[in-house]
Amino acid sequence: QVQLVESGGSLVQAGGSLRLSCAASGSIFRPNVMGWYRQAPGKERELVAVITSMGRTNYGESVKGRFTISREKDKNTVYLQMNSLKPEDTAIYYCNIDYPLGPIGSWGQGTQVTVSS
C-alpha cells in the first residue's frame, strides 16, 4: 500500500504563486514516476507535470514556463512550484505515483487550488 499526502492548495489571486507538496510513503518501488494531474469542474483529468526517479520531467502544454516540478533526491517527495497563476489553473490537483515496470500506481486525495481574477 502506498499513501500520498498532498498539501499546499489554497486560494490565490491571478498572477500569484503557490507551492504544492506530495509525500509518498509505504511500499515504493523504483523506477517510478511521481507528479501532478488536475481536474477542473466538467473537464477531464489532465497532466500538469511529472518527474521520474531519475529526475526527468514532463509538463502539460498549458503550464510550461510557469510551473516547475522538483523532487528531493532519494526521497519520495515532490513539489510543484506554480507561478503566474491564472484563473484557468483552478482545479483539484492530484498527486500520482506510477511505475513503468509495474505494479499499478496510486493517487492522492487531491488538493484544491483556486485562482481568483
C-alpha positions in Angstrom: 0.0 0.0 0.0 1.2 3.5 -0.9 -0.1 6.7 0.7 0.2 10.0 -1.0 -0.3 13.1 1.2 -0.7 16.4 -0.6 -0.5 19.9 0.8 -0.3 23.5 -0.3 -3.6 24.1 -2.1 -5.2 27.4 -1.4 -7.0 30.5 -2.8 -4.7 32.9 -4.6 -5.1 35.9 -6.9 -4.2 35.8 -10.5 -0.5 36.4 -11.0 0.3 34.9 -7.7 2.3 31.7 -6.7 1.7 28.5 -4.8 3.8 25.5 -3.9 2.3 22.1 -3.7 3.9 19.2 -1.9 3.3 15.5 -2.1 4.9 12.9 0.2 4.7 9.2 -0.6 5.0 6.5 2.0 4.7 2.8 2.1 5.9 0.2 -0.4 7.5 2.3 -3.1 9.5 0.8 -5.9 12.0 2.2 -8.4 11.9 3.2 -11.1 8.9 5.3 -10.6 7.3 8.5 -11.9 5.7 11.0 -9.5 3.7 14.0 -10.4 0.6 16.1 -10.6 -2.6 16.0 -12.6 -5.5 18.3 -12.2 -9.2 18.2 -12.8 -11.4 21.2 -13.2 -15.2 21.0 -12.9 -16.7 19.5 -16.0 -13.4 18.6 -17.5 -11.2 15.5 -17.8 -8.2 15.0 -15.6 -5.1 16.3 -17.3 -1.3 16.1 -16.9 0.3 19.0 -15.1 3.8 17.8 -14.6 5.7 14.6 -13.8 9.2 13.7 -12.7 10.9 10.3 -12.8 13.0 8.8 -10.1 16.0 9.8 -12.3 14.9 13.4 -12.4 13.5 13.6 -15.9 10.5 15.9 -16.2 7.5 16.4 -18.5 4.9 19.2 -18.4 1.5 19.8 -19.8 1.5 22.4 -22.5 -0.6 24.9 -20.6 1.8 25.1 -17.7 5.2 25.1 -19.5 7.3 28.1 -18.4 5.1 28.8 -15.4 5.2 25.6 -13.2 8.3 23.7 -12.0 8.3 20.2 -10.6 11.1 19.0 -8.4 11.9 16.1 -6.3 14.0 15.5 -3.2 16.9 13.3 -4.1 16.5 9.7 -2.8 13.1 10.7 -1.2 9.6 10.2 -2.4 8.5 13.8 -2.1 7.7 16.0 -5.0 7.0 19.7 -5.2 5.1 21.8 -7.7 6.1 25.5 -7.8 3.3 27.3 -9.6 4.0 30.9 -10.7 2.0 33.4 -12.8 -1.2 31.6 -11.8 -4.3 32.1 -14.0 -8.0 31.6 -13.2 -7.9 28.7 -15.7 -5.5 26.9 -13.3 -8.3 26.5 -10.9 -8.8 22.8 -10.3 -8.3 19.9 -7.8 -4.7 18.9 -8.1 -3.9 15.2 -7.6 -0.6 13.6 -6.8 0.2 10.4 -8.5 2.9 7.7 -8.4 3.3 5.3 -11.3 5.7 2.5 -12.2 6.9 2.0 -15.8 7.7 -1.6 -14.9 4.7 -2.2 -12.7 2.8 -2.5 -10.3 -0.2 -0.3 -10.5 0.3 3.2 -9.2 -1.6 5.3 -6.7 -3.4 8.6 -6.4 -3.7 11.1 -3.6 -6.9 12.6 -2.3 -6.4 15.9 -4.1 -5.8 19.5 -3.0 -7.9 22.4 -4.2 -6.3 25.3 -6.0 -8.4 28.3 -6.7 -7.2 31.3 -8.6 -9.3 34.4 -8.5 -9.4 37.0 -11.2 
